[in-house]
């Protein structure tokens, strides 16, 4: 048990504070559509919009609100500069794939600008340069410069940054962009049929999706729900894991005219929004919790801006694939018309737009430019170590759930504590909110059975295997798990 009390001040993103999206109805009856999109986040909404433009009869459902998943938590940098992506892709897969990745993500920036201007969406879209930099490994930046150039991009080497660091090297991509994601998604959602608070409970082999009050028959189903929750077909659990990262909004910082990311281990990211600096970092695999993420991030911020003041904080969760390229396209191992868009890592703005282009053309025309590099059916030899590693993590955490029994008891818990305890021979997850308010959960993840861990920074139960998360009352915050984990216990 961790004896640690935190005061949760404002675990809410700056975008939520700034934009209220009109509520949509829950699905109340059976419907038939040509294409159903599951997930009203950026990828789902953009895909549905492009399908509607192509004349497709499309509806969107979401278990929560429009943009209520990871879209509300992104820092919303619209850039084809994805860390040291091009040197990595070129080294592992060759120039052709790296170039296709560059071309598709670069075009996505223009797609946003065109869409925003044609629909007149006011979403604080701004063109500006994007920078990566290093304090430790100059060669990485040089390699990225060389690869990005070979891929047809126009990178510029620089050591002069407007943020107060002295890097060994930096790399600039001009003419990238940033915006407010919820204002954008609110604008584009006006054109779509969307049902909120309508979780997909099951999907049968005839492509019928069951929700609480209605069934949806669809020729095509797009899983744009962050992590595709179907285990079969697709085997996503063997190929996708999730990572968390943290953001704080700072006052008393200068307005930045670029977006920034340090590529070193433990590196930070920065952008401005309004009078705030959005300062991100402290990334780690979901479920491998190290308390104090926000405090450490704020310490790093004060090293750069000693006068800064923290006014908001929130976190994000990203899916990573085995080979570092998103899965966009038809589910593997099936002839059914099931499609997925996932594994965007931390670059979900441009890759959502890439997904929208590819999926809309695959569904309408049966083919799409560059779809093969994103195909979920691909297999690269470079994925093998990651897949082996993922299997090892899953086995370890399945064993923890089966064989680990804690010594701690409920009496050990102080107010504000959470942890795994034994109670009458049973293993339980417990959070003590106040002297008499105690919440119990099962420690077994309902997805595939790994043992959950307590996240004391955010008062949640997180799964180290594939990244499901639950609040302290046991409600699902983030899949692939779909069931809640609350346990009712009457204390003696
Ligand atoms: Fe897969 Fe928990 S998310 S076992």
Boltz pocket constraint, residues with backbone or C-beta under 6 A from the ligand:
constraints:
  - pocket:
      binder: B
      contacts: [[A, 237], [A, 445], [A, 446], [A, 447], [A, 448], [A, 449], [A, 450], [A, 463], [A, 464], [A, 465], [A, 466], [A, 467], [A, 468], [A, 479], [A, 480], [A, 481]]
      max_distance: 6.0
